């Protein structure tokens, strides 16, 4: 059961980290998942893992608090993969300036 808890916490960390640019709430989810992963580390007897994940939880919670206080909106992606990102022409990186369509 402890292994499933740890696997779930780390999986949630991965998902939340990949979605952080979409909404501020995902930063908070990442912080909570880091805290859960830290708890797993302590319960499993691997205290170095618990310490590192605890530090990550504090750092992520601070990032969430700062972004929430500033009212930061998600940053649009510039690689053309996001739903609201401008479409950058492939040769623009060669010229050193973005050319949008």
Buried (B, 14 or more C-beta within 10 A) or exposed (E): EEEEBBEBBBEBBEEBBEBBEEEBBBBBBBBBBBBBBBBBBBEBEBEEBBEBBBEBBBEBBEBBBEBEEEEEEBEEBEEEEBEEBBEBBEEEEEEEEEEEE
